[in-house]
Amino acid sequence: AKITGWELEQEGISHQIISDSAAAFLMSDRKIDKVILGADRCLKDGTISNKIGTYSVAIVANYHKIPFYSAFPWSTIDLESESIEDFKIEFRDVNEVKYVRSKEGEVLVANPGSDALNPAFDITPPELITGYITSKGVLNQEELINEINKK
């Protein structure tokens, strides 16, 4: 949020940052009029992979008919992968979910006998994406595919 906020500020774009867990409530309360998130990877069909929670935000935005955009540099587009099966979702250390850091050190915040899952990324299909903000402009899925195929 720090870098993204700085970049938006430099461009004179009005924005607010929120916690991921507040997104659904704020969308239902009409406090959000559009969503702009990044992408770590974009397939040739417009499917994106980004930090965990992106897919959830896209679903909620779609439900509330709020435009959802993904902004990324052109180098993010993966010209090699053919389908979402080519995405390998990284799972991180479960202790990141089970513990928090405090002045006293690591504190267990989960039941000691509970296992955990900690995916780092998720996948958002193009059907949930209004547009792609790129160096070639704001493109819809068809325009994105056409630009990719020009290469």
PyRosetta script that sets phi, psi and omega in degrees:
from pyrosetta import init, pose_from_sequence

init()
pose = pose_from_sequence("AKITGWELEQEGISHQIISDSAAAFLMSDRKIDKVILGADRCLKDGTISNKIGTYSVAIVANYHKIPFYSAFPWSTIDLESESIEDFKIEFRDVNEVKYVRSKEGEVLVANPGSDALNPAFDITPPELITGYITSKGVLNQEELINEINKK")
pose.set_psi(1, -30.8)
pose.set_omega(1, -177.4)
pose.set_phi(2, -65.7)
pose.set_psi(2, -48.4)
pose.set_omega(2, -179.5)
pose.set_phi(3, -69.2)
pose.set_psi(3, -45.7)
pose.set_omega(3, -179.5)
pose.set_phi(4, -60.7)
pose.set_psi(4, -44.7)
pose.set_omega(4, 178.2)
pose.set_phi(5, -59.9)
pose.set_psi(5, -42.3)
pose.set_omega(5, 178.5)
pose.set_phi(6, -62.8)
pose.set_psi(6, -45.3)
pose.set_omega(6, -179.5)
pose.set_phi(7, -62.6)
pose.set_psi(7, -43.3)
pose.set_omega(7, 178.5)
pose.set_phi(8, -63.5)
pose.set_psi(8, -41.4)
pose.set_omega(8, 178.2)
pose.set_phi(9, -61.1)
pose.set_psi(9, -42.8)
pose.set_omega(9, 179.5)
pose.set_phi(10, -61.1)
pose.set_psi(10, -30.6)
pose.set_omega(10, 179.8)
pose.set_phi(11, -90.3)
pose.set_psi(11, 0.5)
pose.set_omega(11, 179.7)
pose.set_phi(12, 72.3)
pose.set_psi(12, 25.9)
pose.set_omega(12, -178.2)
pose.set_phi(13, -94.5)
pose.set_psi(13, 120.1)
pose.set_omega(13, 177.4)
pose.set_phi(14, -64.8)
pose.set_psi(14, 134.0)
pose.set_omega(14, -177.1)
pose.set_phi(15, -158.9)
pose.set_psi(15, 162.2)
pose.set_omega(15, 171.4)
pose.set_phi(16, -137.8)
pose.set_psi(16, 145.5)
pose.set_omega(16, 174.8)
pose.set_phi(17, -102.6)
pose.set_psi(17, 148.7)
pose.set_omega(17, 179.7)
pose.set_phi(18, -138.3)
pose.set_psi(18, 165.4)
pose.set_omega(18, 172.2)
pose.set_phi(19, -77.7)
pose.set_psi(19, 150.2)
pose.set_omega(19, 179.2)
pose.set_phi(20, -55.8)
pose.set_psi(20, -38.6)
pose.set_omega(20, -176.0)
pose.set_phi(21, -70.2)
pose.set_psi(21, -14.5)
pose.set_omega(21, 178.8)
pose.set_phi(22, -89.8)
pose.set_psi(22, -10.6)
pose.set_omega(22, -172.4)
pose.set_phi(23, -57.9)
pose.set_psi(23, -49.8)
pose.set_omega(23, -175.7)
pose.set_phi(24, -62.0)
pose.set_psi(24, -46.2)
pose.set_omega(24, 179.5)
pose.set_phi(25, -61.8)
pose.set_psi(25, -47.5)
pose.set_omega(25, -177.4)
pose.set_phi(26, -65.2)
pose.set_psi(26, -33.8)
pose.set_omega(26, 175.7)
pose.set_phi(27, -68.7)
pose.set_psi(27, -42.7)
pose.set_omega(27, -179.9)
pose.set_phi(28, -66.3)
pose.set_psi(28, -27.8)
pose.set_omega(28, 179.6)
pose.set_phi(29, -90.6)
pose.set_psi(29, 7.7)
pose.set_omega(29, 177.9)
pose.set_phi(30, 59.2)
pose.set_psi(30, 31.5)
pose.set_omega(30, 176.6)
pose.set_phi(31, -89.4)
pose.set_psi(31, -6.7)
pose.set_omega(31, 179.9)
pose.set_phi(32, -122.3)
pose.set_psi(32, 128.0)
pose.set_omega(32, 179.9)
pose.set_phi(33, -107.8)
pose.set_psi(33, -13.3)
pose.set_omega(33, 172.1)
pose.set_phi(34, -162.3)
pose.set_psi(34, 156.5)
pose.set_omega(34, 179.4)
pose.set_phi(35, -119.6)
pose.set_psi(35, 131.4)
pose.set_omega(35, 173.8)
pose.set_phi(36, -127.2)
pose.set_psi(36, 115.9)
pose.set_omega(36, 176.7)
pose.set_phi(37, -125.4)
pose.set_psi(37, 165.1)
pose.set_omega(37, -179.4)
pose.set_phi(38, -87.4)
pose.set_psi(38, -166.7)
pose.set_omega(38, 173.1)
pose.set_phi(39, -153.1)
pose.set_psi(39, 137.9)
pose.set_omega(39, 174.2)
pose.set_phi(40, -87.2)
pose.set_psi(40, -23.6)
pose.set_omega(40, -179.4)
pose.set_phi(41, -155.8)
pose.set_psi(41, 145.0)
pose.set_omega(41, 176.8)
pose.set_phi(42, -134.3)
pose.set_psi(42, 126.2)
pose.set_omega(42, 176.2)
pose.set_phi(43, -78.7)
pose.set_psi(43, 167.9)
pose.set_omega(43, -178.4)
pose.set_phi(44, -63.6)
pose.set_psi(44, -18.5)
pose.set_omega(44, 179.2)
pose.set_phi(45, -95.1)
pose.set_psi(45, -0.4)
pose.set_omega(45, 179.4)
pose.set_phi(46, 97.9)
pose.set_psi(46, -2.4)
pose.set_omega(46, 173.9)
pose.set_phi(47, -65.9)
pose.set_psi(47, 135.5)
pose.set_omega(47, 178.7)
pose.set_phi(48, -118.4)
pose.set_psi(48, 153.2)
pose.set_omega(48, 169.8)
pose.set_phi(49, -118.5)
pose.set_psi(49, 133.4)
pose.set_omega(49, -178.9)
pose.set_phi(50, -151.3)
pose.set_psi(50, 179.4)
pose.set_omega(50, -179.6)
pose.set_phi(51, -51.7)
pose.set_psi(51, 147.3)
pose.set_omega(51, -179.0)
pose.set_phi(52, -54.5)
pose.set_psi(52, 136.4)
pose.set_omega(52, -178.5)
pose.set_phi(53, 108.0)
pose.set_psi(53, -17.7)
pose.set_omega(53, -180.0)
pose.set_phi(54, -62.3)
pose.set_psi(54, -45.9)
pose.set_omega(54, -179.7)
pose.set_phi(55, -60.4)
pose.set_psi(55, -43.3)
pose.set_omega(55, 178.9)
pose.set_phi(56, -60.9)
pose.set_psi(56, -44.1)
pose.set_omega(56, 179.1)
pose.set_phi(57, -63.6)
pose.set_psi(57, -40.2)
pose.set_omega(57, 179.2)
pose.set_phi(58, -63.1)
pose.set_psi(58, -40.7)
pose.set_omega(58, 178.9)
pose.set_phi(59, -63.4)
pose.set_psi(59, -46.2)
pose.set_omega(59, -179.4)
pose.set_phi(60, -65.6)
pose.set_psi(60, -41.7)
pose.set_omega(60, 177.7)
pose.set_phi(61, -60.8)
pose.set_psi(61, -43.6)
pose.set_omega(61, 178.6)
pose.set_phi(62, -61.2)
pose.set_psi(62, -44.2)
pose.set_omega(62, 179.7)
pose.set_phi(63, -58.9)
pose.set_psi(63, -41.3)
pose.set_omega(63, -177.6)
pose.set_phi(64, -91.7)
pose.set_psi(64, 7.8)
pose.set_omega(64, 178.1)
pose.set_phi(65, 58.1)
pose.set_psi(65, 41.5)
pose.set_omega(65, 178.1)
pose.set_phi(66, -104.8)
pose.set_psi(66, 128.4)
pose.set_omega(66, -179.3)
pose.set_phi(67, -58.8)
pose.set_psi(67, 136.9)
pose.set_omega(67, -178.6)
pose.set_phi(68, -121.9)
pose.set_psi(68, 119.2)
pose.set_omega(68, -178.3)
pose.set_phi(69, -117.6)
pose.set_psi(69, 147.4)
pose.set_omega(69, 172.5)
pose.set_phi(70, -115.4)
pose.set_psi(70, 126.6)
pose.set_omega(70, -178.8)
pose.set_phi(71, -111.4)
pose.set_psi(71, 130.5)
pose.set_omega(71, -179.5)
pose.set_phi(72, -163.2)
pose.set_psi(72, 156.5)
pose.set_omega(72, 174.5)
pose.set_phi(73, -72.5)
pose.set_psi(73, 153.7)
pose.set_omega(73, -177.3)
pose.set_phi(74, -57.0)
pose.set_psi(74, -29.1)
pose.set_omega(74, -179.6)
pose.set_phi(75, -65.7)
pose.set_psi(75, -12.2)
pose.set_omega(75, 178.6)
pose.set_phi(76, -73.1)
pose.set_psi(76, -21.0)
pose.set_omega(76, -176.5)
pose.set_phi(77, -72.1)
pose.set_psi(77, 126.2)
pose.set_omega(77, -179.1)
pose.set_phi(78, -91.9)
pose.set_psi(78, 105.4)
pose.set_omega(78, -178.0)
pose.set_phi(79, -83.8)
pose.set_psi(79, -7.1)
pose.set_omega(79, -177.3)
pose.set_phi(80, -93.5)
pose.set_psi(80, -42.1)
pose.set_omega(80, -175.1)
pose.set_phi(81, -72.4)
pose.set_psi(81, 141.9)
pose.set_omega(81, -177.0)
pose.set_phi(82, -103.1)
pose.set_psi(82, -26.1)
pose.set_omega(82, -176.3)
pose.set_phi(83, -153.5)
pose.set_psi(83, 172.5)
pose.set_omega(83, -179.2)
pose.set_phi(84, -64.6)
pose.set_psi(84, -19.8)
pose.set_omega(84, 176.3)
pose.set_phi(85, -62.7)
pose.set_psi(85, -21.5)
pose.set_omega(85, 178.5)
pose.set_phi(86, -78.9)
pose.set_psi(86, -12.6)
pose.set_omega(86, 176.4)
pose.set_phi(87, -78.4)
pose.set_psi(87, 125.9)
pose.set_omega(87, 173.8)
pose.set_phi(88, -105.6)
pose.set_psi(88, 108.5)
pose.set_omega(88, -178.4)
pose.set_phi(89, -78.6)
pose.set_psi(89, 124.2)
pose.set_omega(89, 178.6)
pose.set_phi(90, -76.9)
pose.set_psi(90, 132.6)
pose.set_omega(90, 171.9)
pose.set_phi(91, -108.5)
pose.set_psi(91, 127.8)
pose.set_omega(91, -177.1)
pose.set_phi(92, -96.0)
pose.set_psi(92, 175.4)
pose.set_omega(92, -177.8)
pose.set_phi(93, -54.2)
pose.set_psi(93, 127.4)
pose.set_omega(93, -178.9)
pose.set_phi(94, -63.6)
pose.set_psi(94, -22.1)
pose.set_omega(94, 179.9)
pose.set_phi(95, -66.3)
pose.set_psi(95, -20.1)
pose.set_omega(95, 174.5)
pose.set_phi(96, -64.8)
pose.set_psi(96, -25.2)
pose.set_omega(96, 179.0)
pose.set_phi(97, -92.1)
pose.set_psi(97, -35.8)
pose.set_omega(97, -173.0)
pose.set_phi(98, -85.0)
pose.set_psi(98, -18.0)
pose.set_omega(98, -176.9)
pose.set_phi(99, -128.0)
pose.set_psi(99, 153.3)
pose.set_omega(99, 169.5)
pose.set_phi(100, -125.1)
pose.set_psi(100, 155.3)
pose.set_omega(100, 177.0)
pose.set_phi(101, -89.5)
pose.set_psi(101, 140.3)
pose.set_omega(101, 176.0)
pose.set_phi(102, -140.4)
pose.set_psi(102, 179.9)
pose.set_omega(102, 177.2)
pose.set_phi(103, -60.5)
pose.set_psi(103, -27.5)
pose.set_omega(103, -179.5)
pose.set_phi(104, -86.2)
pose.set_psi(104, -2.8)
pose.set_omega(104, -177.5)
pose.set_phi(105, 109.9)
pose.set_psi(105, -155.0)
pose.set_omega(105, -179.9)
pose.set_phi(106, -75.1)
pose.set_psi(106, 129.6)
pose.set_omega(106, -179.4)
pose.set_phi(107, -120.6)
pose.set_psi(107, 125.7)
pose.set_omega(107, 177.7)
pose.set_phi(108, -70.0)
pose.set_psi(108, 125.8)
pose.set_omega(108, -179.8)
pose.set_phi(109, -116.6)
pose.set_psi(109, 9.1)
pose.set_omega(109, 179.2)
pose.set_phi(110, -124.3)
pose.set_psi(110, 162.7)
pose.set_omega(110, 174.2)
pose.set_phi(111, -59.7)
pose.set_psi(111, 129.1)
pose.set_omega(111, -176.9)
pose.set_phi(112, -56.0)
pose.set_psi(112, -29.4)
pose.set_omega(112, -178.6)
pose.set_phi(113, -86.6)
pose.set_psi(113, -4.5)
pose.set_omega(113, -178.3)
pose.set_phi(114, -84.1)
pose.set_psi(114, 137.6)
pose.set_omega(114, 172.9)
pose.set_phi(115, -85.6)
pose.set_psi(115, 171.7)
pose.set_omega(115, -179.0)
pose.set_phi(116, -144.3)
pose.set_psi(116, 158.3)
pose.set_omega(116, 171.7)
pose.set_phi(117, -122.2)
pose.set_psi(117, 141.6)
pose.set_omega(117, -176.5)
pose.set_phi(118, -141.1)
pose.set_psi(118, 68.9)
pose.set_omega(118, 176.8)
pose.set_phi(119, -68.6)
pose.set_psi(119, 140.8)
pose.set_omega(119, -178.7)
pose.set_phi(120, -89.3)
pose.set_psi(120, -26.0)
pose.set_omega(120, -175.1)
pose.set_phi(121, -134.5)
pose.set_psi(121, 162.8)
pose.set_omega(121, 169.7)
pose.set_phi(122, -137.4)
pose.set_psi(122, 177.4)
pose.set_omega(122, -174.5)
pose.set_phi(123, -121.4)
pose.set_psi(123, 130.1)
pose.set_omega(123, 179.5)
pose.set_phi(124, -115.7)
pose.set_psi(124, 122.3)
pose.set_omega(124, -179.4)
pose.set_phi(125, -74.8)
pose.set_psi(125, 154.6)
pose.set_omega(125, -176.8)
pose.set_phi(126, -62.8)
pose.set_psi(126, -22.6)
pose.set_omega(126, 179.0)
pose.set_phi(127, -61.5)
pose.set_psi(127, -21.7)
pose.set_omega(127, -179.1)
pose.set_phi(128, -97.2)
pose.set_psi(128, -0.8)
pose.set_omega(128, -174.0)
pose.set_phi(129, -107.5)
pose.set_psi(129, 119.8)
pose.set_omega(129, 179.1)
pose.set_phi(130, -69.4)
pose.set_psi(130, -42.8)
pose.set_omega(130, -177.6)
pose.set_phi(131, -164.3)
pose.set_psi(131, 166.9)
pose.set_omega(131, -178.5)
pose.set_phi(132, -118.7)
pose.set_psi(132, 120.9)
pose.set_omega(132, -179.7)
pose.set_phi(133, -92.9)
pose.set_psi(133, 111.2)
pose.set_omega(133, -174.6)
pose.set_phi(134, -134.2)
pose.set_psi(134, 175.6)
pose.set_omega(134, 176.2)
pose.set_phi(135, -66.6)
pose.set_psi(135, -13.8)
pose.set_omega(135, 178.4)
pose.set_phi(136, -96.7)
pose.set_psi(136, 9.3)
pose.set_omega(136, 179.1)
pose.set_phi(137, 109.2)
pose.set_psi(137, -176.1)
pose.set_omega(137, 175.6)
pose.set_phi(138, -89.8)
pose.set_psi(138, 115.2)
pose.set_omega(138, -172.7)
pose.set_phi(139, -115.7)
pose.set_psi(139, 143.1)
pose.set_omega(139, 169.3)
pose.set_phi(140, -83.2)
pose.set_psi(140, 179.5)
pose.set_omega(140, -175.4)
pose.set_phi(141, -59.5)
pose.set_psi(141, -46.0)
pose.set_omega(141, -178.8)
pose.set_phi(142, -61.8)
pose.set_psi(142, -43.1)
pose.set_omega(142, 179.1)
pose.set_phi(143, -65.2)
pose.set_psi(143, -39.3)
pose.set_omega(143, 177.7)
pose.set_phi(144, -60.6)
pose.set_psi(144, -48.3)
pose.set_omega(144, -179.6)
pose.set_phi(145, -60.9)
pose.set_psi(145, -42.7)
pose.set_omega(145, 178.7)
pose.set_phi(146, -61.4)
pose.set_psi(146, -42.8)
pose.set_omega(146, 178.7)
pose.set_phi(147, -64.9)
pose.set_psi(147, -41.1)
pose.set_omega(147, 179.1)
pose.set_phi(148, -62.8)
pose.set_psi(148, -42.0)
pose.set_omega(148, -176.7)
pose.set_phi(149, -73.2)
pose.set_psi(149, -11.3)
pose.set_omega(149, 176.1)
pose.set_phi(150, -68.6)
pose.set_psi(150, -21.2)
pose.set_omega(150, -176.8)
pose.set_phi(151, -70.9)
pose.dump_pdb("model.pdb")
